[in-house]
Amino acid sequence: IALVYYPSVMDFYWFVARALFLLESQPELPFEEMKFARDLLGEIMRSKGTEFILKHAIIEDDYVYWVEFLGNFANKTKNEDRIFATSIAVNCLIDIWTQKDGNKRKWRDDTTENIKEIIEKAVSFLEDNDQDTNGHFNAFFSGDVKGPSSNPYAYPATISQYLNGTQVDPQTSSKQQLFGVWYACKGFIPKSEYESQLNQIHFESKVPNEFKNMNEHAFPYLSLIHI
């Protein structure tokens, strides 16, 4: 799953969690691949996925909330996206730890009291801080490239061509030739070959070897105040 347009980590987890809930809500699944995905996602999201979400929770007395990156940089801590991040995190946990019961939901039998308490305290935080307009900012949707480290054309690929099938060599082509190029990775690249490509130039760009967080470069984003 690639969410290049969504810089929010909790967005990513919510997309996975809601897909899991939908899969588990079906009495029967038509394909074995869907059953495999359901079982695998369930195992992951109720272990490592939940651990990640809880690890980043901020607990203050009777409240639990989450923050991401808007307004927080260097010595500045504004927590401008905490309402959004908390809302998404709560929806993640609910989708992971509840199951369909008619037109309602109910807790899964393996839901711990700690998880229930975390969700309840997070909901209380949202109810009591709904008017916190400063915390309503969010990067719900953004430009796909956040800076040099998230430029997809700088990385190794196995497909580089125009839609008409004309091949484009990323080692000898300029950035100006990128328009209309279908650039992707298909199949498996052997480790030795991939490591070799990491030292190559792709469309006049070196392969980034470090992600410098969301403050690497200015990028446009859409903030929906009512989300």
N, C-alpha and C positions, 0 to 999 in steps of 0.2 A: 504494500500500500504506500503510495507516495502522495503527500499532501503539500506540494511545493507552494501552493497558494495560501496555506494556513500556517502561520508561524506559531500558533498556540499549541503547546504540547497536549493540553487537555482536550483540544479539538480532536487530535489524533486518537486519543484513547476513547473519546466518546463515539467516534465513527466506528471503531472496532466493537465497543460495548453494545451499541444499539443494533449492529449487525448480528452479534451473538444473541441478543434477546429475541430478535425476529426469528432466527434459526431455531432457537429452543422453544419458541411459541407454536411451532408447527407440529401437529400430531404425527405427520409423516413427511419425510423429505424424499423427493423423487430420484435423487442421484447420490451415489456413494461419496462423490467428492464433497457434496454439501454436508453429509453426515461427518465426514472426516474434518471439515472446517469447523463445524459446530463443536465437536469433541475437543479438537485442538485448541480453539479459541477459549472454550470454557475452562480448560485446564490452565491455560496461560493467564487469562484475566482474573481467575480466582486465586492465583498465586503471585507471580511476578508483577502482573498488571496492578492488582490491588496494593501490593507492597509499594510500588512506585508512587501511586496516588496518595497513599497514607503517609509515605515518607516526606512528601512535600506539603503536607497539611500544617497549618500554623494554628496552634492551640492556645487560646487565651481565655482562662476562666471557663465560662459557660458557652464560649463561641469556638467554632472551628471555621477557618477560611483558607483560601488559596490565593496566591498572587503569581503572576508570570513575569513579564519584562517591561511593560509600558510604564514609564515614569521612574524606573529604577536603574540608575547608572552611576558609577563612581561613588560619590558621597551623597547622592540624591536617592531618597526613598519615598516615593509618592503613592505607590500601590494603585496606580490609575486603573488597573484592570481587575481588581480583586472581586468585584461583584460578578463580572463575566466569568472569571476563572473558577470561582466558587460554584456558580450555577452549573457550569459544564462538569466540574468534578463530582458534584452531587448527582447529576444525571448519569454519569459514568457508573458510580457505585450502585445506584438504583437499578440500572440495566443489568449489571453484573450479578447482583444478589437478590433479585426478585424474579418471580415467575408468574405467568399468566394464570389467572383464576377467574374464568368467565370474562366479565367486562372489567374486572379489577386486577390488582396485583397482590401477591402475598410474598412474604419472605421465604427464601429457600430454607430447607431444614438445616443446612450447614452454615447458615449465616451466624456469625458470632455476635455476642452482645456488644463488643467493642465497635464493630462496624455499624451496628444500628445506632449506637450512641454518637459516633462520629457524624453520621448522616443527620440525626436529629439536631445536633448542635450547629451544624452547617446551615440547616434550614432556618434555625432560630436566628443565626447571623444575617441571613438574607432578609428575613422578615423585619428585623429591627434596623437594618441599614439600607433599606430600599431607596431612601431619599439621598443617599450618599452619591451625589452626581459626579464627584471627582473619581469615584471608583467604578463608574459605569463605562469608562473607555475600554475599547477592545480592538484587537486587530483581527476582526472576524474574517476579512478577506484582504489579500494584499497582492502586490506584484510578485511574480514567481521568483525573480532573482533578488536576493537581499544583499548581494555583494559578490566579490570574486569567488568566494568559497562555495557559493550555491549556483554558480554558472554551469549548467549541465553540459555545455559544449566544451568545457575544459577537461572533462573526464574521459577515460577510455570508453569505447563503444565497439560494437560489431557491425552496426548498420550506419552508413553515412551516404545518403543519396537523395536526389530530388524525387518528387512524387512520380515522375515519368520513368524512374529507374536509372537515370544517369548517376554514376558513382561520383562521390566527392571525397577527395583525400584530405582528411583533417590536418595532416602534417604539412601539406603544401598550400592549403587554401587559407585565404584571409578572412577576417571577421566580416568583411563586406559581402562575402559570398554565402553567408549563413541563411539569408532569406529563402524560405521554401525548402530548407534541408530537413530531411527526416533523419534524425540522429538518435539512435537507441542501442540498447544492449539486448541481444537475443541469444538464448542458450547459455552455455557455460564457457567462461574464459579460463583456461588453465592458469594456475597460480604464477608460474614462471613468465608466461606471456603477459599476464596482467601487470606484474611488477615491472616488466620491461616497458609497458605502455605508460606507466606512471612517470617515467623519465622523459617522455616525449612531449612535444608541443602540439596542442590541438587548437586549430584556428587561432594561432598566434598567442595562445595562453598556456602557461605552465599548469600542471595539475595541482590544485590546492592540496596541501597536506595537513591543514589545520583549519578547524571551524572556529571563527572568532566571535561567536554569538551574534545576537541581533543588532548589536551596536557597531558592527563592522563597517556598514555603509548605509547611507540614507535610502529608504525605499518607501513607496506609496502604500497606504493601506486604507481600508474602509472600516470605520468605526460606527456601528449601529447602536445608538444609545438605548433602544428599547429591547435589546437582546438580553 
